[in-house]
Amino acid sequence: MRDFAVIKFCAIVSLLVLTMSSGASAQLEWDKKKPLKPVENPYPVTASRLDIISETKALFEKNEIPIMSETTDEEGGKHTIVTEQVVFARGIVAKTQLGHFAEIGASSVQDISRARVQIRVEIAPSTPSNSLVGVSAKFEGLRQGVGQQWIQTPSLGLLEDKILKALVTNLTGRTFEDVKPGDGILTVN
């Protein structure tokens, strides 16, 4: 009789634990933020090329990202803006900050003390009133050890998406849930 009571008790406790754990996992899944879909890159923007160039320069100036070069292909009308390499993280947080924007799984990027980025924006006319705006970023981490060396890491596309969404918002008024006015483009949200 006593064995039956122990088995019954264990069954009730197991059922209770199972019920609570399934409810907890369902709660965790409901609270999880869904990742927002990135915009296409290059993105078609309904604005004049001069307005897009001006807004791109203003965005970089606001975020204290100096422009290294600016070129225009007179035949095709493509305008390219390339920034200087900007160190956006130093010290203990460098690896975490770099990992937000770029892949750092490689062993060559494990002990980094600085993270930097160079941004390239290409504005190409597609119709008389539209331009395709493409953004690419080159991320690097400064590896510490025997000698310091900058190691390039593949971008995850998050910074590029953030820049495109900021430009589209400022030029057309379209809003995106993950872009808030006043946020820095190199700020990790």
C-alpha positions as CSV (number, residue, x, y, z in Angstrom):
1,M,0.0,0.0,0.0
2,R,2.8,2.3,0.9
3,D,4.5,1.7,-2.6
4,F,1.3,2.7,-4.3
5,A,1.2,6.0,-2.4
6,V,4.8,6.8,-3.3
7,I,4.2,6.0,-7.0
8,K,1.0,8.1,-6.9
9,F,2.9,11.0,-5.2
10,C,5.7,10.8,-7.8
11,A,3.2,10.8,-10.7
12,I,1.4,13.9,-9.3
13,V,4.7,15.7,-8.8
14,S,5.9,14.8,-12.3
15,L,2.7,15.9,-13.8
16,L,2.8,19.2,-11.9
17,V,6.4,19.8,-13.0
18,L,5.6,19.0,-16.6
19,T,2.6,21.3,-16.6
20,M,4.6,24.2,-15.1
21,S,7.5,23.8,-17.4
22,S,5.3,23.7,-20.6
23,G,3.5,26.9,-19.4
24,A,6.9,28.6,-18.7
25,S,8.2,27.8,-22.1
26,A,5.1,29.0,-23.8
27,Q,5.4,32.2,-21.8
28,L,9.0,32.7,-22.8
29,E,8.1,32.3,-26.4
30,W,5.4,34.8,-26.3
31,D,7.6,37.4,-24.6
32,K,10.4,36.9,-27.2
33,K,10.8,39.8,-29.6
34,K,10.4,38.8,-33.2
35,P,13.4,39.9,-35.4
36,L,12.4,42.6,-37.7
37,K,12.8,42.1,-41.4
38,P,15.6,44.0,-43.0
39,V,14.9,46.3,-46.0
40,E,16.3,45.2,-49.3
41,N,19.8,46.4,-50.0
42,P,20.1,48.3,-52.4
43,Y,16.8,50.0,-51.6
44,P,14.8,52.1,-54.1
45,V,14.4,55.6,-52.7
46,T,12.0,58.2,-54.1
47,A,14.1,61.3,-53.9
48,S,16.5,63.2,-56.0
49,R,20.1,62.0,-56.1
50,L,21.2,65.4,-54.6
51,D,18.8,65.0,-51.7
52,I,20.0,61.5,-51.0
53,I,23.7,62.6,-51.1
54,S,22.9,65.5,-48.8
55,E,21.0,63.3,-46.3
56,T,23.7,60.7,-46.3
57,K,26.4,63.3,-45.5
58,A,24.2,64.8,-42.8
59,L,23.6,61.3,-41.2
60,F,27.4,60.7,-41.1
61,E,28.1,64.1,-39.7
62,K,25.4,63.7,-37.0
63,N,27.1,60.4,-36.0
64,E,30.6,61.9,-36.2
65,I,31.7,59.6,-39.0
66,P,34.1,61.5,-41.3
67,I,33.9,61.0,-45.1
68,M,37.2,59.8,-46.7
69,S,36.2,60.1,-50.4
70,E,33.3,60.9,-52.7
71,T,33.2,60.1,-56.4
72,T,30.7,60.4,-59.2
73,D,30.6,58.3,-62.3
74,E,29.5,60.8,-64.9
75,E,28.5,58.2,-67.5
76,G,26.3,56.1,-65.3
77,G,25.4,58.7,-62.7
78,K,26.4,56.5,-59.7
79,H,27.7,58.5,-56.7
80,T,29.8,56.7,-54.1
81,I,30.6,58.0,-50.6
82,V,33.2,56.1,-48.5
83,T,33.8,57.0,-44.9
84,E,37.1,56.8,-43.0
85,Q,37.6,53.8,-40.7
86,V,35.9,54.7,-37.4
87,V,36.8,53.0,-34.1
88,F,33.4,52.5,-32.4
89,A,34.4,50.3,-29.5
90,R,37.4,49.9,-27.2
91,G,38.4,47.7,-24.3
92,I,36.4,45.0,-22.7
93,V,33.2,45.8,-24.7
94,A,34.9,45.8,-28.1
95,K,34.3,42.1,-28.8
96,T,30.6,42.4,-27.7
97,Q,30.0,45.5,-29.7
98,L,31.7,44.1,-32.8
99,G,29.8,40.9,-32.4
100,H,26.5,42.8,-32.6
101,F,27.4,44.0,-36.2
102,A,29.7,41.3,-37.5
103,E,30.6,37.6,-37.2
104,I,33.3,37.0,-34.5
105,G,33.2,33.2,-34.2
106,A,36.6,32.8,-35.9
107,S,39.4,32.1,-33.4
108,S,41.4,34.9,-35.1
109,V,39.0,37.5,-33.6
110,Q,38.7,36.2,-30.1
111,D,41.1,38.6,-28.2
112,I,40.2,41.9,-29.6
113,S,40.6,45.3,-27.9
114,R,39.1,47.6,-30.6
115,A,36.5,47.4,-33.3
116,R,36.3,49.6,-36.3
117,V,34.1,50.0,-39.4
118,Q,34.3,51.6,-42.9
119,I,31.0,52.4,-44.6
120,R,30.4,52.7,-48.3
121,V,27.2,54.1,-49.7
122,E,26.4,53.9,-53.5
123,I,23.6,56.0,-55.0
124,A,22.6,54.9,-58.5
125,P,19.8,56.4,-60.6
126,S,17.1,53.9,-61.5
127,T,14.3,56.1,-62.8
128,P,14.0,59.9,-63.1
129,S,12.5,60.2,-59.6
130,N,14.1,57.1,-57.9
131,S,17.6,56.0,-57.0
132,L,18.9,52.7,-55.7
133,V,20.8,53.3,-52.5
134,G,23.2,50.5,-51.4
135,V,25.2,50.3,-48.2
136,S,28.1,48.1,-47.3
137,A,30.3,48.0,-44.3
138,K,33.7,46.5,-43.6
139,F,34.3,45.5,-40.0
140,E,37.6,44.8,-38.3
141,G,38.8,43.9,-34.8
142,L,42.2,44.7,-33.4
143,R,43.6,41.4,-32.2
144,Q,45.9,41.5,-29.2
145,G,48.7,39.1,-28.6
146,V,52.3,38.8,-29.8
147,G,51.6,41.6,-32.3
148,Q,48.6,43.8,-32.9
149,Q,46.8,43.0,-36.1
150,W,43.5,44.2,-37.6
151,I,41.3,41.2,-38.6
152,Q,38.4,41.6,-41.0
153,T,35.1,40.1,-40.0
154,P,32.1,39.5,-42.2
155,S,29.2,41.9,-41.6
156,L,25.8,40.6,-40.4
157,G,24.1,43.4,-42.3
158,L,22.6,45.1,-39.3
159,L,24.5,48.4,-39.6
160,E,23.7,48.5,-43.3
161,D,20.0,48.0,-42.6
162,K,20.1,50.6,-39.9
163,I,21.7,53.2,-42.2
164,L,19.2,52.5,-45.0
165,K,16.2,52.7,-42.7
166,A,17.5,56.0,-41.2
167,L,18.0,57.4,-44.8
168,V,14.5,56.3,-45.9
169,T,12.9,57.7,-42.8
170,N,14.6,61.1,-43.2
171,L,14.0,61.3,-46.9
172,T,10.5,59.9,-47.3
173,G,8.9,60.0,-43.8
174,R,8.4,56.2,-43.8
175,T,8.9,54.9,-40.3
176,F,10.4,51.6,-39.1
177,E,9.7,50.0,-35.8
178,D,13.4,49.5,-35.1
179,V,14.7,53.0,-36.1
180,K,14.0,55.8,-33.6
181,P,14.9,59.4,-34.3
182,G,18.0,60.5,-32.4
183,D,19.5,57.0,-32.2
184,G,23.1,56.8,-33.3
185,I,23.7,54.4,-36.2
186,L,26.7,52.8,-34.3
187,T,24.6,52.5,-31.1
188,V,23.7,49.0,-30.1
189,N,20.0,48.7,-29.3
